[in-house]
Amino acid sequence: MEKRLSETMNEMFGGYDIFTHVTKFFGFKVVLLGLYNGQGIPKSDQRIELRCTPSEEYIKIVIEKDKVQGAVLIGDTNLEETFENMILGEFDVSKLGDVSLLDPNIDLEDFFD
């Protein structure tokens, strides 16, 4: 009987709940979380939020059905754990109303760490 790829991966690496990759690129910390590029999510179901501060940070989050599915964090954003917790906890972002998750005036770490 053939094993499914996911079963083989779980045997090899354990049961990870979320894809995470951290590296440095041109001196910037780069963190990829979950479905960071919207992999497998139909474009029509994706909502993308971006924040870019030139030469400091770039943040992209992928939202599907009011839940954060992935994130790209470049620079010292200090938001890795926050978005990881939001993805794993399947936090419903519609509860925030019109507030953007990437509003720099909101300290997300206090709410989701």
Phi, psi and omega in degrees: 000135181283141175271145174285151180303319181297324178294317179296317179297318179297321178295321183285316190243358184087174184270080178287144181268338186208141175285132177219135175220132179233134178206180173240141180220119184052037177084357179259138173290133179236125179236127176247128182234137173056223180272063188301339180243015180073023182305125176081356178259123178304137181308324182293339180263356183269142167236128182249133172242138182232147169219129182225124172244104186311136180066009179233302186207156173219127180229129176229129175238143179252124182241135174228129179050047177063023176230135177291126181252337182193168181204147170241122181236118180238129184101184180272077183276334184058028181247009184301305182295323181301308181288327175300315179295322179294320180293309182295323181277357181049047180298133179275105184289346178294340177294342180276354181067228182276001182286131177278137176299336184257015176296119183293347180274356179252131181266084183301326183304326181294331183270327192242358178282000000 
